[in-house]
């Protein structure tokens, strides 16, 4: 078992992490427990959690539909109403049990209920384990804009048991891997080299631990996302715009799938800005396309993507600001990018990925 100290809480990684959760609940003495989860996780994973942590057998279950559409004001209202109906006080605990949607939605709802109650994250997806469940960023989507409403509120603990990964499809595993490759691209060339050699035999727990260690160092230096933490936005300015385009479609794009496309296109922008060399760009495309199957986004008007970027949290007075890579394993934040450069990078990507 691995313990990583973060911003006022511990991240516990390992098969015995639920034992640590039981100890945590014995010490904290909350008045009531609420478990936020989706229909799939309740069926596949909740029995294991309740057996391993009997103290939660009496917890109130708040069930939502799986998927990004649930990350909305509608479902925040459902959570708040349930907390009110069940007389939750300031000493209640919300347990976010699921993937990134659950930790984002649950964290936001807990942070705003009665001006804030405690919450913990028990991630069940690779994306949530390696990235989304730590760092305190919470949020919901609004009017098809991704994460446009939210807070920064740290959990009281993150408990990671990789046994839950056995319930995931290959698509969901790839969804999480995209974020791990991003962390390596912006902060660790050696880790990038490890990921370049990724195979089915690669240990997920090692990748998760390494990813958390890198991200956690950044968060500790910049918890409120005003400096170097912005490096973790690489791939997300384009990625969020693409993901938003598909939010209400019959076949929504997963977060990691959109970020993967964002990594490729923003790498092209990094090349345009002379931050990376042509061989580096070729290497990035070669590695990512060998481990993933990125798609063309030619069906989306580039003007629509640019309009969404203008409403991105990082935009300032219509100046489009990106976090880009400055070589593999290094970054540059608050880079001004023109609409022409975005259009060229997207067009080049669509011509290359067909």
N, C-alpha and C positions, 0 to 999 in steps of 0.2 A: 504494500500500500504506500502511496506517495501523498505527502501533505505539502501543499504550496500555500504560503501565506500571501493574501492579497490585501486589498484596501479595507481593513477592519473585519475580515472574515477569512475562513479557510476553504481551500479547494481540496477535496479528498478524492483521490483517484485509486480505484482498485476494487476487487471483488468483495472486500470487506467494508466498502464505503457505507453500506446501509447500517452496519453495526455502529459506525461512527455517528450516523444519523440518530440512532436510538439513544446513544450517550448524549448527543446534543439536546434532544428533546427532554431528557431527564434533568439536565442542568437548567434549561431555560424556563420550564414551567409555564407554558402558554395556557391561556384559559380555554381556547378552542382551536380546532384544526380544520382547515379547508383544503381540499386537494383539487386543483384545476387541471383537467386533462381532456383529451378528446376521445371519441368513441373507440378508435382503433387501439390507443394506448391502454384504455380501461380494460379492453378485452384481452390484450396480449401481455401486458406488463403489470397491471395493478395487483393481480393475485400474488405475484412474487414479492412486491413491495410490502403488502399487508402481512404476509407470512414472515418476512424478514424483520418487520418493524410492527409488532402487534399493537403498539400504542396508537397507531393510526387507524385501527379497525373502526373506531367511533367517529372518524373524520367525516365531515360533510363533503360529498363529491359534487363538484361543479363540472358538468359535462358540456363540451362544445363540439361543433362539427370540425373535422380535420381540414386543414388547408388555410391558405393565406387570407381568404375571404372572412375568416373568423376574427382576424386582427383588426377589429373595427369598434367604433363607439357603441354599436348595438350590443356587442358581446361584453364590452366593459360595463355597460349598464346592467346586463344580466348578472355579472359578478357582483357589482355593488348591491343590487337588489337582493341577491341571495345572502350576502353578508348582513344586510339590514334585517331581512326576514328571520335569520337565525341568531340575531342579537349579538353579532360579533362586536367585541369592544376593542379598545386600542391595544390590548394584549393578545389579540388573535394572531394566528400564523397562517399565511397562504402558502401552500406548497405547489410550485409549478412543476408538474410532472409530464414531460413531453419534449417536443422539439423547440426550435427557435420561435415559432408562433406563440407557443405557450409561455415561454419565458418573457418574451416581449410584452404580450398582452397581460399576463399575470403580474409582471413587475410594474407596469404602468397602473393597473387597477389597484394594486396594493399601495403604491406610492401616493395615490390620490385619495384613497378612502380614509375619511377622518384625518386628513392631512398626513397620512402615512401609517401603515401597519407593517410589521415584519413579513418578509417572504424569503423562501429558500428555493433553490433550483435543483431538481433531479432530472438531468437531461437524459433522453432516451434515443436521440439521433446523433450521428457523427457530427453534423453541423453544430448542434447545440453543445455537445461535449467539448469540441475543440475550439469553439468560438463564441456562440451566441449567449451561453448561460453565464459568462463571466464578464465583468467590466461595468455592470450597472446601467448600460443603455437599455431603456425600455421605450415602447412606443406602439402606436397603432397607425393604420393607414386611414386616409380621409380623402373622399372624392377622387379616388384612384391615384392618389399621391402616396408613395411609399414612405412610411415612418415619419410623416410630416408633423405629427403630434406626439410628444413624449417627454420623458424626464431622464435624468441621470440619478439613479437611486441604487445603492449597492445592496445585494442580497446579504442575508446573515450567514449563508453557507451554500456551497455547491458540492453535491455528492454524486460522483461519477462511477457508475458500474457498467463496464463494457459488455456484460452479459446481455444487456438490452439491445446491443447491436445485432444480435442473432435474429431479431424480429424484422430487420430492415431488408428491403429489396436492393438490388444492385444500383438502381437509379437513385435511391436515397443515400446510399454510401457514396456514390459519385458526387451527389449534391454537397455532402460535407467535405469531401476531399478538395473541392474547388477552393474553399476558404483556407484550407491548410496550405495549398500551393501559393495562395495569395500572401499569407503570412511569411512564407519563405522568400518569395520574390522581393518583398519590401525590406526584409530585416535579416536574412541569413543566407548567404551564398552556400555555405556548407550544407544547410538543411535542404536548400533547393537541389543540390547535387544528390542528396539522399533520395529525394522525391523523384528525381529524374529516373532513378533505378527502381521505382516502385513496382512491386509484383504482388500477386495474390498471397505470397508467403510473408509479406511485410506485416509486422505487428502493429495493429491499430492502437494499442495502448501506448506504445512508444511514440507514435505520431501525435496522439492526443496530448501526451505529457510534454513533448517538445514544443508543440504549438502553444499550449497554455503557458509554458515557461517564458516563451518569447513575448507573447501578448501581455502577460502579467507585468513584465518589466516595464513595458511601455505605459500601461495603465497606472502603475504606481508613480511614474514620473509626471503623468498628465491625465488625471482622473476625469477632468471635465472637457476634454477634447478641444483644447484651445491651442495646442502645439503639436508635439510629435505624434500624438495619438491619431492625428489626421492621416498619418501614413497608412493606417489600416483601412482608409477609404479607397485605396487604390482598386480600380475595377468597379467601384460601386456607383460612381457618378453616371457612367453609361449603363451599368448593370441595373441600377434602380429604375432608370428611365425605361429600359426594356421590360423589366419585370412589371412595372406599372401598366404598360401597354397591354399586358396579358391578364391583368388581375381579374377582370370580369368576363374573360373568354371561357369557352367550354373546355379548353385545355390549357389551364394556367401554366406558366413556366415556373419551375422551382427556383428558389433564390440562388442556389449555387450554380444552376444552369445559366441564369442571367449574368451572374458575376463572372463566370468563365468567359462569356462573350465580352464582358467589360474588360477583363484582364487583357485579352487579345487586342481589342480596339485601343485601349489606353496605352498598351505597349507600343502600338503604332504611333500614337500621339507623342509618347516619350521619344521615339525615334525622330519624329518631325522636329521636336524641340532640341534635338542633338544631345539628349540626356543618355541615350544608349546607342551603341554602334549597330551597324547592320548585322554583323555576326550574332550579336546578342539577341536582336529581334528574331532572327532565323532560329536560334536556339530555343527561345521562348515558345514560338509557334510549333516547333518540332516536338518539344516535350509535351506541351499541353494537348496537341492534336493526337499524339500517340497514346495518351492515357484517357482522353475524353473524346466525345464526338460533338464538337461545337456546331452550331447551325448558322446558316445565313439568316439575316434579319431583313432581307430585301423587301419583304411584304409590308414593313413598317415605314411610313414616310419619314425621311430624315428630319424634316421640319417638325414632326411630332416629338421626336426624341429631343431635339434642341429646345423646344418649348418646355418640355418636362425638366430638362436640366436647368433652365432659367428659374424654376421653382424649387430647385434642390437646396437643401439646407446650407450648402457651402457657397452658393451664389451670393454675390454682394453688389447691389445696385446695378444689376444686369451685367456685371463682370463675371464671367464663368471661370471659377477656380477649381483646379484639379489637384489631387495628390498623385504624383507620377513616380516612376522608378528612375533613379539616377545611377544606372548600373544595376546588375542583379545583386540583391541583398542590400540595396541602399535606396534612399527616397528623397524626394523634394516636394514640399507641401506648398499650397497656395500658388500654384503655377497658373498664370493667365493663359487661357486657351481660346482661340477665336472660333467662330462658327464655321469658317472655311476649313480650319484644321480638323474639326470634328467631322464635317461632311466628307472630307478626303479620307480620313481614317476608316469611317464606316463603309464608304464605297469600296476602298481597297479590301476590307475584310470580306464584304459580300462577294467580290470578284474572286477572292482566294478560296472561300468556303462556300461550296455550292452543293 
